Amino acid sequence: MKTHAYVLMTNHVHLLLIPTTPIVTSKLMQSLGRYYAHYFNNTYQGAGTL
């Protein structure tokens, strides 16, 4: 995956990415979702999926 640009906003992120293979984008989004769920649950004493 090639990253051409990113912007960190106060409440979200913009990414300009070019995938090298078709499956890369879905794996990236899955990984980000899992990371965020873990972060959110640890921060707000939650459990499970969001």
mmCIF entry with sequence, helices, sheets and N, C-alpha, C, O atoms, coordinates in Angstrom:
data_MODEL
# 
_entry.id   MODEL 
# 
_entity.id                         1 
_entity.type                       polymer 
_entity.pdbx_number_of_molecules   1 
# 
_entity_poly.entity_id                      1 
_entity_poly.type                           'polypeptide(L)' 
_entity_poly.nstd_linkage                   no 
_entity_poly.nstd_monomer                   no 
_entity_poly.pdbx_seq_one_letter_code       MKTHAYVLMTNHVHLLLIPTTPIVTSKLMQSLGRYYAHYFNNTYQGAGTL 
_entity_poly.pdbx_seq_one_letter_code_can   MKTHAYVLMTNHVHLLLIPTTPIVTSKLMQSLGRYYAHYFNNTYQGAGTL 
_entity_poly.pdbx_strand_id                 A 
# 
loop_
_entity_poly_seq.entity_id 
_entity_poly_seq.num 
_entity_poly_seq.mon_id 
_entity_poly_seq.hetero 
1 1  MET n 
1 2  LYS n 
1 3  THR n 
1 4  HIS n 
1 5  ALA n 
1 6  TYR n 
1 7  VAL n 
1 8  LEU n 
1 9  MET n 
1 10 THR n 
1 11 ASN n 
1 12 HIS n 
1 13 VAL n 
1 14 HIS n 
1 15 LEU n 
1 16 LEU n 
1 17 LEU n 
1 18 ILE n 
1 19 PRO n 
1 20 THR n 
1 21 THR n 
1 22 PRO n 
1 23 ILE n 
1 24 VAL n 
1 25 THR n 
1 26 SER n 
1 27 LYS n 
1 28 LEU n 
1 29 MET n 
1 30 GLN n 
1 31 SER n 
1 32 LEU n 
1 33 GLY n 
1 34 ARG n 
1 35 TYR n 
1 36 TYR n 
1 37 ALA n 
1 38 HIS n 
1 39 TYR n 
1 40 PHE n 
1 41 ASN n 
1 42 ASN n 
1 43 THR n 
1 44 TYR n 
1 45 GLN n 
1 46 GLY n 
1 47 ALA n 
1 48 GLY n 
1 49 THR n 
1 50 LEU n 
# 
_struct_asym.id          A 
_struct_asym.entity_id   1 
# 
_struct_conf.conf_type_id            HELX_P 
_struct_conf.id                      HELX_P1 
_struct_conf.pdbx_PDB_helix_id       AA1 
_struct_conf.beg_label_comp_id       PRO 
_struct_conf.beg_label_asym_id       A 
_struct_conf.beg_label_seq_id        22 
_struct_conf.pdbx_beg_PDB_ins_code   ? 
_struct_conf.end_label_comp_id       THR 
_struct_conf.end_label_asym_id       A 
_struct_conf.end_label_seq_id        43 
_struct_conf.pdbx_end_PDB_ins_code   ? 
_struct_conf.beg_auth_comp_id        PRO 
_struct_conf.beg_auth_asym_id        A 
_struct_conf.beg_auth_seq_id         22 
_struct_conf.end_auth_comp_id        THR 
_struct_conf.end_auth_asym_id        A 
_struct_conf.end_auth_seq_id         43 
_struct_conf.pdbx_PDB_helix_class    1 
_struct_conf.details                 ? 
_struct_conf.pdbx_PDB_helix_length   22 
# 
_struct_conf_type.id          HELX_P 
_struct_conf_type.criteria    ? 
_struct_conf_type.reference   ? 
# 
_struct_sheet.id               AA1 
_struct_sheet.type             ? 
_struct_sheet.number_strands   2 
_struct_sheet.details          ? 
# 
_struct_sheet_order.sheet_id     AA1 
_struct_sheet_order.range_id_1   1 
_struct_sheet_order.range_id_2   2 
_struct_sheet_order.offset       ? 
_struct_sheet_order.sense        anti-parallel 
# 
loop_
_struct_sheet_range.sheet_id 
_struct_sheet_range.id 
_struct_sheet_range.beg_label_comp_id 
_struct_sheet_range.beg_label_asym_id 
_struct_sheet_range.beg_label_seq_id 
_struct_sheet_range.pdbx_beg_PDB_ins_code 
_struct_sheet_range.end_label_comp_id 
_struct_sheet_range.end_label_asym_id 
_struct_sheet_range.end_label_seq_id 
_struct_sheet_range.pdbx_end_PDB_ins_code 
_struct_sheet_range.beg_auth_comp_id 
_struct_sheet_range.beg_auth_asym_id 
_struct_sheet_range.beg_auth_seq_id 
_struct_sheet_range.end_auth_comp_id 
_struct_sheet_range.end_auth_asym_id 
_struct_sheet_range.end_auth_seq_id 
AA1 1 LYS A 2  ? LEU A 8  ? LYS A 2  LEU A 8  
AA1 2 VAL A 13 ? ILE A 18 ? VAL A 13 ILE A 18 
# 
loop_
_atom_site.group_PDB 
_atom_site.id 
_atom_site.type_symbol 
_atom_site.label_atom_id 
_atom_site.label_alt_id 
_atom_site.label_comp_id 
_atom_site.label_asym_id 
_atom_site.label_entity_id 
_atom_site.label_seq_id 
_atom_site.pdbx_PDB_ins_code 
_atom_site.Cartn_x 
_atom_site.Cartn_y 
_atom_site.Cartn_z 
_atom_site.occupancy 
_atom_site.B_iso_or_equiv 
_atom_site.pdbx_formal_charge 
_atom_site.auth_seq_id 
_atom_site.auth_comp_id 
_atom_site.auth_asym_id 
_atom_site.auth_atom_id 
_atom_site.pdbx_PDB_model_num 
ATOM 1   N N  . MET A 1 1  ? 0.844   -1.161 0.000  1.00 0.00 ? 1  MET A N  1 
ATOM 2   C CA . MET A 1 1  ? 0.000   0.000  0.000  1.00 0.00 ? 1  MET A CA 1 
ATOM 3   C C  . MET A 1 1  ? 0.893   1.228  0.000  1.00 0.00 ? 1  MET A C  1 
ATOM 4   O O  . MET A 1 1  ? 1.823   1.330  0.800  1.00 0.00 ? 1  MET A O  1 
ATOM 5   N N  . LYS A 1 2  ? 0.612   2.144  -0.884 1.00 0.00 ? 2  LYS A N  1 
ATOM 6   C CA . LYS A 1 2  ? 1.358   3.393  -0.948 1.00 0.00 ? 2  LYS A CA 1 
ATOM 7   C C  . LYS A 1 2  ? 0.510   4.497  -0.329 1.00 0.00 ? 2  LYS A C  1 
ATOM 8   O O  . LYS A 1 2  ? -0.654  4.678  -0.688 1.00 0.00 ? 2  LYS A O  1 
ATOM 9   N N  . THR A 1 3  ? 1.102   5.227  0.596  1.00 0.00 ? 3  THR A N  1 
ATOM 10  C CA . THR A 1 3  ? 0.432   6.351  1.229  1.00 0.00 ? 3  THR A CA 1 
ATOM 11  C C  . THR A 1 3  ? 0.890   7.625  0.542  1.00 0.00 ? 3  THR A C  1 
ATOM 12  O O  . THR A 1 3  ? 2.073   7.965  0.568  1.00 0.00 ? 3  THR A O  1 
ATOM 13  N N  . HIS A 1 4  ? -0.050  8.325  -0.070 1.00 0.00 ? 4  HIS A N  1 
ATOM 14  C CA . HIS A 1 4  ? 0.285   9.564  -0.766 1.00 0.00 ? 4  HIS A CA 1 
ATOM 15  C C  . HIS A 1 4  ? 0.073   10.787 0.122  1.00 0.00 ? 4  HIS A C  1 
ATOM 16  O O  . HIS A 1 4  ? 0.789   11.781 0.004  1.00 0.00 ? 4  HIS A O  1 
ATOM 17  N N  . ALA A 1 5  ? -0.922  10.704 1.016  1.00 0.00 ? 5  ALA A N  1 
ATOM 18  C CA . ALA A 1 5  ? -1.182  11.829 1.911  1.00 0.00 ? 5  ALA A CA 1 
ATOM 19  C C  . ALA A 1 5  ? -2.046  11.371 3.067  1.00 0.00 ? 5  ALA A C  1 
ATOM 20  O O  . ALA A 1 5  ? -2.795  10.400 2.950  1.00 0.00 ? 5  ALA A O  1 
ATOM 21  N N  . TYR A 1 6  ? -1.941  12.068 4.176  1.00 0.00 ? 6  TYR A N  1 
ATOM 22  C CA . TYR A 1 6  ? -2.841  11.853 5.305  1.00 0.00 ? 6  TYR A CA 1 
ATOM 23  C C  . TYR A 1 6  ? -3.025  13.174 6.038  1.00 0.00 ? 6  TYR A C  1 
ATOM 24  O O  . TYR A 1 6  ? -2.138  14.028 6.043  1.00 0.00 ? 6  TYR A O  1 
ATOM 25  N N  . VAL A 1 7  ? -4.196  13.327 6.658  1.00 0.00 ? 7  VAL A N  1 
ATOM 26  C CA . VAL A 1 7  ? -4.500  14.522 7.429  1.00 0.00 ? 7  VAL A CA 1 
ATOM 27  C C  . VAL A 1 7  ? -5.133  14.061 8.742  1.00 0.00 ? 7  VAL A C  1 
ATOM 28  O O  . VAL A 1 7  ? -6.122  13.329 8.736  1.00 0.00 ? 7  VAL A O  1 
ATOM 29  N N  . LEU A 1 8  ? -4.568  14.487 9.852  1.00 0.00 ? 8  LEU A N  1 
ATOM 30  C CA . LEU A 1 8  ? -5.122  14.171 11.164 1.00 0.00 ? 8  LEU A CA 1 
ATOM 31  C C  . LEU A 1 8  ? -6.008  15.330 11.603 1.00 0.00 ? 8  LEU A C  1 
ATOM 32  O O  . LEU A 1 8  ? -5.520  16.405 11.953 1.00 0.00 ? 8  LEU A O  1 
ATOM 33  N N  . MET A 1 9  ? -7.312  15.095 11.579 1.00 0.00 ? 9  MET A N  1 
ATOM 34  C CA . MET A 1 9  ? -8.265  16.110 12.004 1.00 0.00 ? 9  MET A CA 1 
ATOM 35  C C  . MET A 1 9  ? -8.546  15.916 13.496 1.00 0.00 ? 9  MET A C  1 
ATOM 36  O O  . MET A 1 9  ? -8.023  14.982 14.105 1.00 0.00 ? 9  MET A O  1 
ATOM 37  N N  . THR A 1 10 ? -9.354  16.775 14.082 1.00 0.00 ? 10 THR A N  1 
ATOM 38  C CA . THR A 1 10 ? -9.639  16.659 15.512 1.00 0.00 ? 10 THR A CA 1 
ATOM 39  C C  . THR A 1 10 ? -10.473 15.429 15.842 1.00 0.00 ? 10 THR A C  1 
ATOM 40  O O  . THR A 1 10 ? -10.349 14.877 16.935 1.00 0.00 ? 10 THR A O  1 
ATOM 41  N N  . ASN A 1 11 ? -11.325 14.988 14.911 1.00 0.00 ? 11 ASN A N  1 
ATOM 42  C CA . ASN A 1 11 ? -12.192 13.846 15.219 1.00 0.00 ? 11 ASN A CA 1 
ATOM 43  C C  . ASN A 1 11 ? -12.179 12.754 14.154 1.00 0.00 ? 11 ASN A C  1 
ATOM 44  O O  . ASN A 1 11 ? -12.974 11.817 14.232 1.00 0.00 ? 11 ASN A O  1 
ATOM 45  N N  . HIS A 1 12 ? -11.305 12.852 13.172 1.00 0.00 ? 12 HIS A N  1 
ATOM 46  C CA . HIS A 1 12 ? -11.201 11.821 12.140 1.00 0.00 ? 12 HIS A CA 1 
ATOM 47  C C  . HIS A 1 12 ? -9.901  11.978 11.358 1.00 0.00 ? 12 HIS A C  1 
ATOM 48  O O  . HIS A 1 12 ? -9.128  12.908 11.584 1.00 0.00 ? 12 HIS A O  1 
ATOM 49  N N  . VAL A 1 13 ? -9.683  11.056 10.442 1.00 0.00 ? 13 VAL A N  1 
ATOM 50  C CA . VAL A 1 13 ? -8.458  11.045 9.645  1.00 0.00 ? 13 VAL A CA 1 
ATOM 51  C C  . VAL A 1 13 ? -8.823  10.931 8.169  1.00 0.00 ? 13 VAL A C  1 
ATOM 52  O O  . VAL A 1 13 ? -9.759  10.213 7.816  1.00 0.00 ? 13 VAL A O  1 
ATOM 53  N N  . HIS A 1 14 ? -8.100  11.626 7.316  1.00 0.00 ? 14 HIS A N  1 
ATOM 54  C CA . HIS A 1 14 ? -8.231  11.465 5.867  1.00 0.00 ? 14 HIS A CA 1 
ATOM 55  C C  . HIS A 1 14 ? -6.984  10.740 5.370  1.00 0.00 ? 14 HIS A C  1 
ATOM 56  O O  . HIS A 1 14 ? -5.864  11.111 5.722  1.00 0.00 ? 14 HIS A O  1 
ATOM 57  N N  . LEU A 1 15 ? -7.180  9.704  4.549  1.00 0.00 ? 15 LEU A N  1 
ATOM 58  C CA . LEU A 1 15 ? -6.071  8.957  3.986  1.00 0.00 ? 15 LEU A CA 1 
ATOM 59  C C  . LEU A 1 15 ? -6.195  8.921  2.469  1.00 0.00 ? 15 LEU A C  1 
ATOM 60  O O  . LEU A 1 15 ? -7.284  8.704  1.938  1.00 0.00 ? 15 LEU A O  1 
ATOM 61  N N  . LEU A 1 16 ? -5.097  9.131  1.780  1.00 0.00 ? 16 LEU A N  1 
ATOM 62  C CA . LEU A 1 16 ? -5.051  8.956  0.335  1.00 0.00 ? 16 LEU A CA 1 
ATOM 63  C C  . LEU A 1 16 ? -4.082  7.811  0.089  1.00 0.00 ? 16 LEU A C  1 
ATOM 64  O O  . LEU A 1 16 ? -2.865  7.989  0.143  1.00 0.00 ? 16 LEU A O  1 
ATOM 65  N N  . LEU A 1 17 ? -4.638  6.628  -0.184 1.00 0.00 ? 17 LEU A N  1 
ATOM 66  C CA . LEU A 1 17 ? -3.856  5.409  -0.304 1.00 0.00 ? 17 LEU A CA 1 
ATOM 67  C C  . LEU A 1 17 ? -4.051  4.780  -1.675 1.00 0.00 ? 17 LEU A C  1 
ATOM 68  O O  . LEU A 1 17 ? -5.125  4.883  -2.268 1.00 0.00 ? 17 LEU A O  1 
ATOM 69  N N  . ILE A 1 18 ? -3.018  4.136  -2.169 1.00 0.00 ? 18 ILE A N  1 
ATOM 70  C CA . ILE A 1 18 ? -3.088  3.366  -3.399 1.00 0.00 ? 18 ILE A CA 1 
ATOM 71  C C  . ILE A 1 18 ? -2.737  1.922  -3.032 1.00 0.00 ? 18 ILE A C  1 
ATOM 72  O O  . ILE A 1 18 ? -1.600  1.646  -2.650 1.00 0.00 ? 18 ILE A O  1 
ATOM 73  N N  . PRO A 1 19 ? -3.699  0.992  -3.141 1.00 0.00 ? 19 PRO A N  1 
ATOM 74  C CA . PRO A 1 19 ? -3.413  -0.404 -2.785 1.00 0.00 ? 19 PRO A CA 1 
ATOM 75  C C  . PRO A 1 19 ? -2.527  -1.077 -3.834 1.00 0.00 ? 19 PRO A C  1 
ATOM 76  O O  . PRO A 1 19 ? -2.622  -0.796 -5.028 1.00 0.00 ? 19 PRO A O  1 
ATOM 77  N N  . THR A 1 20 ? -1.669  -1.969 -3.353 1.00 0.00 ? 20 THR A N  1 
ATOM 78  C CA . THR A 1 20 ? -0.804  -2.717 -4.266 1.00 0.00 ? 20 THR A CA 1 
ATOM 79  C C  . THR A 1 20 ? -1.481  -4.007 -4.733 1.00 0.00 ? 20 THR A C  1 
ATOM 80  O O  . THR A 1 20 ? -1.153  -4.532 -5.797 1.00 0.00 ? 20 THR A O  1 
ATOM 81  N N  . THR A 1 21 ? -2.418  -4.515 -3.942 1.00 0.00 ? 21 THR A N  1 
ATOM 82  C CA . THR A 1 21 ? -3.222  -5.680 -4.315 1.00 0.00 ? 21 THR A CA 1 
ATOM 83  C C  . THR A 1 21 ? -4.649  -5.424 -3.859 1.00 0.00 ? 21 THR A C  1 
ATOM 84  O O  . THR A 1 21 ? -4.860  -4.600 -2.969 1.00 0.00 ? 21 THR A O  1 
ATOM 85  N N  . PRO A 1 22 ? -5.640  -6.102 -4.439 1.00 0.00 ? 22 PRO A N  1 
ATOM 86  C CA . PRO A 1 22 ? -7.040  -5.836 -4.093 1.00 0.00 ? 22 PRO A CA 1 
ATOM 87  C C  . PRO A 1 22 ? -7.382  -6.085 -2.617 1.00 0.00 ? 22 PRO A C  1 
ATOM 88  O O  . PRO A 1 22 ? -8.228  -5.381 -2.067 1.00 0.00 ? 22 PRO A O  1 
ATOM 89  N N  . ILE A 1 23 ? -6.761  -7.046 -1.977 1.00 0.00 ? 23 ILE A N  1 
ATOM 90  C CA . ILE A 1 23 ? -7.125  -7.415 -0.604 1.00 0.00 ? 23 ILE A CA 1 
ATOM 91  C C  . ILE A 1 23 ? -6.530  -6.464 0.441  1.00 0.00 ? 23 ILE A C  1 
ATOM 92  O O  . ILE A 1 23 ? -6.985  -6.449 1.585  1.00 0.00 ? 23 ILE A O  1 
ATOM 93  N N  . VAL A 1 24 ? -5.537  -5.684 0.070  1.00 0.00 ? 24 VAL A N  1 
ATOM 94  C CA . VAL A 1 24 ? -4.825  -4.830 1.023  1.00 0.00 ? 24 VAL A CA 1 
ATOM 95  C C  . VAL A 1 24 ? -5.760  -3.822 1.696  1.00 0.00 ? 24 VAL A C  1 
ATOM 96  O O  . VAL A 1 24 ? -5.668  -3.622 2.907  1.00 0.00 ? 24 VAL A O  1 
ATOM 97  N N  . THR A 1 25 ? -6.640  -3.195 0.951  1.00 0.00 ? 25 THR A N  1 
ATOM 98  C CA . THR A 1 25 ? -7.520  -2.169 1.508  1.00 0.00 ? 25 THR A CA 1 
ATOM 99  C C  . THR A 1 25 ? -8.448  -2.749 2.560  1.00 0.00 ? 25 THR A C  1 
ATOM 100 O O  . THR A 1 25 ? -8.620  -2.149 3.621  1.00 0.00 ? 25 THR A O  1 
ATOM 101 N N  . SER A 1 26 ? -9.047  -3.894 2.294  1.00 0.00 ? 26 SER A N  1 
ATOM 102 C CA . SER A 1 26 ? -9.967  -4.492 3.265  1.00 0.00 ? 26 SER A CA 1 
ATOM 103 C C  . SER A 1 26 ? -9.226  -4.935 4.524  1.00 0.00 ? 26 SER A C  1 
ATOM 104 O O  . SER A 1 26 ? -9.754  -4.802 5.628  1.00 0.00 ? 26 SER A O  1 
ATOM 105 N N  . LYS A 1 27 ? -8.020  -5.456 4.374  1.00 0.00 ? 27 LYS A N  1 
ATOM 106 C CA . LYS A 1 27 ? -7.229  -5.868 5.541  1.00 0.00 ? 27 LYS A CA 1 
ATOM 107 C C  . LYS A 1 27 ? -6.833  -4.655 6.382  1.00 0.00 ? 27 LYS A C  1 
ATOM 108 O O  . LYS A 1 27 ? -6.830  -4.728 7.611  1.00 0.00 ? 27 LYS A O  1 
ATOM 109 N N  . LEU A 1 28 ? -6.499  -3.543 5.731  1.00 0.00 ? 28 LEU A N  1 
ATOM 110 C CA . LEU A 1 28 ? -6.156  -2.322 6.458  1.00 0.00 ? 28 LEU A CA 1 
ATOM 111 C C  . LEU A 1 28 ? -7.347  -1.833 7.269  1.00 0.00 ? 28 LEU A C  1 
ATOM 112 O O  . LEU A 1 28 ? -7.206  -1.521 8.452  1.00 0.00 ? 28 LEU A O  1 
ATOM 113 N N  . MET A 1 29 ? -8.522  -1.763 6.642  1.00 0.00 ? 29 MET A N  1 
ATOM 114 C CA . MET A 1 29 ? -9.712  -1.273 7.335  1.00 0.00 ? 29 MET A CA 1 
ATOM 115 C C  . MET A 1 29 ? -10.094 -2.199 8.487  1.00 0.00 ? 29 MET A C  1 
ATOM 116 O O  . MET A 1 29 ? -10.514 -1.728 9.543  1.00 0.00 ? 29 MET A O  1 
ATOM 117 N N  . GLN A 1 30 ? -9.954  -3.504 8.295  1.00 0.00 ? 30 GLN A N  1 
ATOM 118 C CA . GLN A 1 30 ? -10.236 -4.468 9.362  1.00 0.00 ? 30 GLN A CA 1 
ATOM 119 C C  . GLN A 1 30 ? -9.282  -4.252 10.537 1.00 0.00 ? 30 GLN A C  1 
ATOM 120 O O  . GLN A 1 30 ? -9.706  -4.261 11.692 1.00 0.00 ? 30 GLN A O  1 
ATOM 121 N N  . SER A 1 31 ? -8.017  -4.061 10.249 1.00 0.00 ? 31 SER A N  1 
ATOM 122 C CA . SER A 1 31 ? -7.023  -3.842 11.292 1.00 0.00 ? 31 SER A CA 1 
ATOM 123 C C  . SER A 1 31 ? -7.283  -2.540 12.054 1.00 0.00 ? 31 SER A C  1 
ATOM 124 O O  . SER A 1 31 ? -7.189  -2.512 13.281 1.00 0.00 ? 31 SER A O  1 
ATOM 125 N N  . LEU A 1 32 ? -7.606  -1.477 11.341 1.00 0.00 ? 32 LEU A N  1 
ATOM 126 C CA . LEU A 1 32 ? -7.919  -0.201 11.996 1.00 0.00 ? 32 LEU A CA 1 
ATOM 127 C C  . LEU A 1 32 ? -9.142  -0.318 12.888 1.00 0.00 ? 32 LEU A C  1 
ATOM 128 O O  . LEU A 1 32 ? -9.159  0.226  13.992 1.00 0.00 ? 32 LEU A O  1 
ATOM 129 N N  . GLY A 1 33 ? -10.167 -1.023 12.421 1.00 0.00 ? 33 GLY A N  1 
ATOM 130 C CA . GLY A 1 33 ? -11.375 -1.216 13.218 1.00 0.00 ? 33 GLY A CA 1 
ATOM 131 C C  . GLY A 1 33 ? -11.105 -1.983 14.497 1.00 0.00 ? 33 GLY A C  1 
ATOM 132 O O  . GLY A 1 33 ? -11.624 -1.632 15.557 1.00 0.00 ? 33 GLY A O  1 
ATOM 133 N N  . ARG A 1 34 ? -10.305 -3.016 14.404 1.00 0.00 ? 34 ARG A N  1 
ATOM 134 C CA . ARG A 1 34 ? -9.961  -3.808 15.598 1.00 0.00 ? 34 ARG A CA 1 
ATOM 135 C C  . ARG A 1 34 ? -9.146  -2.978 16.588 1.00 0.00 ? 34 ARG A C  1 
ATOM 136 O O  . ARG A 1 34 ? -9.386  -3.021 17.795 1.00 0.00 ? 34 ARG A O  1 
ATOM 137 N N  . TYR A 1 35 ? -8.189  -2.231 16.070 1.00 0.00 ? 35 TYR A N  1 
ATOM 138 C CA . TYR A 1 35 ? -7.370  -1.383 16.932 1.00 0.00 ? 35 TYR A CA 1 
ATOM 139 C C  . TYR A 1 35 ? -8.239  -0.353 17.658 1.00 0.00 ? 35 TYR A C  1 
ATOM 140 O O  . TYR A 1 35 ? -8.089  -0.142 18.862 1.00 0.00 ? 35 TYR A O  1 
ATOM 141 N N  . TYR A 1 36 ? -9.147  0.283  16.916 1.00 0.00 ? 36 TYR A N  1 
ATOM 142 C CA . TYR A 1 36 ? -9.986  1.312  17.518 1.00 0.00 ? 36 TYR A CA 1 
ATOM 143 C C  . TYR A 1 36 ? -10.931 0.710  18.560 1.00 0.00 ? 36 TYR A C  1 
ATOM 144 O O  . TYR A 1 36 ? -11.138 1.308  19.616 1.00 0.00 ? 36 TYR A O  1 
ATOM 145 N N  . ALA A 1 37 ? -11.502 -0.455 18.284 1.00 0.00 ? 37 ALA A N  1 
ATOM 146 C CA . ALA A 1 37 ? -12.385 -1.109 19.259 1.00 0.00 ? 37 ALA A CA 1 
ATOM 147 C C  . ALA A 1 37 ? -11.623 -1.417 20.545 1.00 0.00 ? 37 ALA A C  1 
ATOM 148 O O  . ALA A 1 37 ? -12.146 -1.221 21.642 1.00 0.00 ? 37 ALA A O  1 
ATOM 149 N N  . HIS A 1 38 ? -10.392 -1.899 20.412 1.00 0.00 ? 38 HIS A N  1 
ATOM 150 C CA . HIS A 1 38 ? -9.563  -2.187 21.592 1.00 0.00 ? 38 HIS A CA 1 
ATOM 151 C C  . HIS A 1 38 ? -9.276  -0.905 22.367 1.00 0.00 ? 38 HIS A C  1 
ATOM 152 O O  . HIS A 1 38 ? -9.404  -0.877 23.591 1.00 0.00 ? 38 HIS A O  1 
ATOM 153 N N  . TYR A 1 39 ? -8.888  0.155  21.662 1.00 0.00 ? 39 TYR A N  1 
ATOM 154 C CA . TYR A 1 39 ? -8.618  1.444  22.297 1.00 0.00 ? 39 TYR A CA 1 
ATOM 155 C C  . TYR A 1 39 ? -9.858  1.978  23.013 1.00 0.00 ? 39 TYR A C  1 
ATOM 156 O O  . TYR A 1 39 ? -9.781  2.395  24.168 1.00 0.00 ? 39 TYR A O  1 
ATOM 157 N N  . PHE A 1 40 ? -11.003 1.965  22.322 1.00 0.00 ? 40 PHE A N  1 
ATOM 158 C CA . PHE A 1 40 ? -12.244 2.496  22.879 1.00 0.00 ? 40 PHE A CA 1 
ATOM 159 C C  . PHE A 1 40 ? -12.650 1.715  24.128 1.00 0.00 ? 40 PHE A C  1 
ATOM 160 O O  . PHE A 1 40 ? -13.007 2.307  25.147 1.00 0.00 ? 40 PHE A O  1 
ATOM 161 N N  . ASN A 1 41 ? -12.594 0.386  24.045 1.00 0.00 ? 41 ASN A N  1 
ATOM 162 C CA . ASN A 1 41 ? -12.978 -0.446 25.183 1.00 0.00 ? 41 ASN A CA 1 
ATOM 163 C C  . ASN A 1 41 ? -12.055 -0.230 26.378 1.00 0.00 ? 41 ASN A C  1 
ATOM 164 O O  . ASN A 1 41 ? -12.519 -0.203 27.518 1.00 0.00 ? 41 ASN A O  1 
ATOM 165 N N  . ASN A 1 42 ? -10.774 -0.080 26.136 1.00 0.00 ? 42 ASN A N  1 
ATOM 166 C CA . ASN A 1 42 ? -9.849  0.187  27.240 1.00 0.00 ? 42 ASN A CA 1 
ATOM 167 C C  . ASN A 1 42 ? -10.079 1.565  27.847 1.00 0.00 ? 42 ASN A C  1 
ATOM 168 O O  . ASN A 1 42 ? -9.988  1.732  29.063 1.00 0.00 ? 42 ASN A O  1 
ATOM 169 N N  . THR A 1 43 ? -10.374 2.541  27.016 1.00 0.00 ? 43 THR A N  1 
ATOM 170 C CA . THR A 1 43 ? -10.569 3.905  27.491 1.00 0.00 ? 43 THR A CA 1 
ATOM 171 C C  . THR A 1 43 ? -11.862 4.055  28.280 1.00 0.00 ? 43 THR A C  1 
ATOM 172 O O  . THR A 1 43 ? -11.886 4.742  29.301 1.00 0.00 ? 43 THR A O  1 
ATOM 173 N N  . TYR A 1 44 ? -12.944 3.419  27.818 1.00 0.00 ? 44 TYR A N  1 
ATOM 174 C CA . TYR A 1 44 ? -14.267 3.607  28.419 1.00 0.00 ? 44 TYR A CA 1 
ATOM 175 C C  . TYR A 1 44 ? -14.793 2.357  29.113 1.00 0.00 ? 44 TYR A C  1 
ATOM 176 O O  . TYR A 1 44 ? -16.002 2.206  29.290 1.00 0.00 ? 44 TYR A O  1 
ATOM 177 N N  . GLN A 1 45 ? -13.888 1.459  29.505 1.00 0.00 ? 45 GLN A N  1 
ATOM 178 C CA . GLN A 1 45 ? -14.231 0.238  30.224 1.00 0.00 ? 45 GLN A CA 1 
ATOM 179 C C  . GLN A 1 45 ? -15.351 -0.546 29.538 1.00 0.00 ? 45 GLN A C  1 
ATOM 180 O O  . GLN A 1 45 ? -16.258 -1.050 30.201 1.00 0.00 ? 45 GLN A O  1 
ATOM 181 N N  . GLY A 1 46 ? -15.284 -0.643 28.236 1.00 0.00 ? 46 GLY A N  1 
ATOM 182 C CA . GLY A 1 46 ? -16.274 -1.397 27.464 1.00 0.00 ? 46 GLY A CA 1 
ATOM 183 C C  . GLY A 1 46 ? -15.778 -2.793 27.181 1.00 0.00 ? 46 GLY A C  1 
ATOM 184 O O  . GLY A 1 46 ? -14.694 -3.186 27.612 1.00 0.00 ? 46 GLY A O  1 
ATOM 185 N N  . ALA A 1 47 ? -16.593 -3.546 26.442 1.00 0.00 ? 47 ALA A N  1 
ATOM 186 C CA . ALA A 1 47 ? -16.209 -4.897 26.045 1.00 0.00 ? 47 ALA A CA 1 
ATOM 187 C C  . ALA A 1 47 ? -16.908 -5.224 24.728 1.00 0.00 ? 47 ALA A C  1 
ATOM 188 O O  . ALA A 1 47 ? -18.017 -4.759 24.466 1.00 0.00 ? 47 ALA A O  1 
ATOM 189 N N  . GLY A 1 48 ? -16.246 -6.027 23.911 1.00 0.00 ? 48 GLY A N  1 
ATOM 190 C CA . GLY A 1 48 ? -16.861 -6.491 22.669 1.00 0.00 ? 48 GLY A CA 1 
ATOM 191 C C  . GLY A 1 48 ? -16.668 -5.550 21.504 1.00 0.00 ? 48 GLY A C  1 
ATOM 192 O O  . GLY A 1 48 ? -15.809 -4.668 21.525 1.00 0.00 ? 48 GLY A O  1 
ATOM 193 N N  . THR A 1 49 ? -17.491 -5.758 20.478 1.00 0.00 ? 49 THR A N  1 
ATOM 194 C CA . THR A 1 49 ? -17.386 -4.962 19.262 1.00 0.00 ? 49 THR A CA 1 
ATOM 195 C C  . THR A 1 49 ? -18.107 -3.645 19.412 1.00 0.00 ? 49 THR A C  1 
ATOM 196 O O  . THR A 1 49 ? -18.921 -3.480 20.321 1.00 0.00 ? 49 THR A O  1 
ATOM 197 N N  . LEU A 1 50 ? -17.821 -2.712 18.537 1.00 0.00 ? 50 LEU A N  1 
ATOM 198 C CA . LEU A 1 50 ? -18.474 -1.407 18.578 1.00 0.00 ? 50 LEU A CA 1 
ATOM 199 C C  . LEU A 1 50 ? -19.581 -1.324 17.561 1.00 0.00 ? 50 LEU A C  1 
ATOM 200 O O  . LEU A 1 50 ? -20.244 -0.293 17.453 1.00 0.00 ? 50 LEU A O  1 
# 
